[in-house]
């Protein structure tokens, strides 16, 4: 693969766009990243097979939440889901606040 270290990026971009017959948005930025060495990493089949599934090591919080099955009325569930992403976290916060109010949780 030819490197971009000694290339004039403007000439290279102009040649690519002339070949494409149109201006290409983001081309000059992509070429600048390639020249700086910030390109996509190539993985060999062995590297792909060696990767483990799941979260990277050390990315888990010290205190994890417990998965549970909870049965809710359809209208309650619809209202919670309608609040958008993070609705399950908001359920946890609401339950924590409720338990704190009645003195079952500090």
C-alpha positions as CSV (number, residue, x, y, z in Angstrom):
1,X,0.0,0.0,0.0
2,X,1.3,3.4,-0.9
3,X,1.7,5.8,2.0
4,X,0.4,9.4,2.0
5,X,3.3,10.8,3.9
6,X,4.9,12.6,0.9
7,X,1.7,13.3,-1.0
8,X,0.1,16.6,-1.7
9,X,-3.4,15.9,-0.3
10,X,-5.1,18.7,-2.4
11,X,-3.7,17.3,-5.6
12,X,-4.7,13.8,-4.6
13,X,-8.2,14.9,-3.6
14,X,-8.6,16.8,-6.9
15,X,-7.6,13.7,-8.8
16,X,-10.0,11.4,-6.9
17,X,-12.9,13.9,-7.4
18,X,-12.0,14.3,-11.1
19,X,-12.2,10.5,-11.4
20,X,-15.5,10.4,-9.6
21,X,-16.9,13.3,-11.6
22,X,-18.2,15.1,-8.5
23,X,-17.1,16.6,-5.2
24,X,-16.9,14.1,-2.4
25,X,-17.8,15.4,1.0
26,X,-15.4,14.5,3.8
27,X,-12.7,13.4,1.3
28,X,-10.0,15.8,2.4
29,X,-10.6,15.1,6.1
30,X,-10.4,11.3,5.4
31,X,-7.2,11.8,3.4
32,X,-5.7,13.9,6.2
33,X,-6.5,11.2,8.8
34,X,-4.9,8.6,6.6
35,X,-1.8,10.7,6.2
36,X,-1.6,11.1,10.0
37,X,-1.9,7.4,10.4
38,X,-5.4,7.4,11.9
39,X,-6.9,4.7,9.7
40,X,-9.1,1.7,10.4
41,X,-7.4,-1.2,12.0
42,X,-7.1,-4.4,10.0
43,X,-7.7,-7.6,11.9
44,X,-6.5,-11.0,10.9
45,X,-8.9,-14.0,11.1
46,X,-6.8,-15.2,14.1
47,X,-7.3,-11.9,15.9
48,X,-11.0,-12.0,15.2
49,X,-11.3,-15.5,16.6
50,X,-9.2,-14.7,19.7
51,X,-11.5,-11.8,20.7
52,X,-13.8,-12.6,23.5
53,X,-17.5,-11.9,23.4
54,X,-19.1,-9.4,25.8
55,X,-17.8,-6.4,27.6
56,X,-14.1,-5.7,27.7
57,X,-12.2,-6.7,30.8
58,X,-12.5,-4.1,33.6
59,X,-15.5,-2.3,32.1
60,X,-18.0,-3.7,34.6
61,X,-19.0,-1.5,37.6
62,X,-18.1,-2.9,41.0
63,X,-21.8,-2.9,42.0
64,X,-24.0,-4.5,39.4
65,X,-27.7,-4.5,39.2
66,X,-29.7,-7.8,39.4
67,X,-31.9,-8.8,36.4
68,X,-35.5,-9.5,37.4
69,X,-38.8,-10.3,35.8
70,X,-41.4,-7.8,36.7
71,X,-45.1,-7.9,35.7
72,X,-46.6,-4.4,35.0
73,X,-49.9,-3.2,33.8
74,X,-49.8,-2.4,30.1
75,X,-50.6,1.2,30.6
76,X,-47.9,1.7,33.2
77,X,-45.3,0.0,31.0
78,X,-46.4,2.1,28.0
79,X,-46.1,5.3,30.0
80,X,-42.6,4.3,31.2
81,X,-41.4,3.3,27.8
82,X,-42.8,6.5,26.4
83,X,-40.2,8.5,28.5
84,X,-37.5,7.2,26.1
85,X,-34.2,5.6,26.6
86,X,-33.2,4.9,30.2
87,X,-36.8,4.1,31.3
88,X,-35.6,1.0,33.3
89,X,-33.1,3.2,35.2
90,X,-35.9,5.6,36.0
91,X,-38.0,2.7,37.3
92,X,-35.1,1.9,39.7
93,X,-34.8,5.5,40.8
94,X,-38.6,5.7,41.4
95,X,-38.6,2.5,43.5
96,X,-35.6,3.7,45.5
97,X,-37.3,7.1,46.2
98,X,-40.5,5.3,47.2
99,X,-38.7,2.9,49.5
100,X,-36.8,5.8,51.1
101,X,-40.0,7.7,51.8
102,X,-41.5,4.8,53.8
103,X,-38.2,4.2,55.6
104,X,-37.3,0.8,54.1
105,X,-34.2,2.1,52.4
106,X,-31.7,4.8,53.4
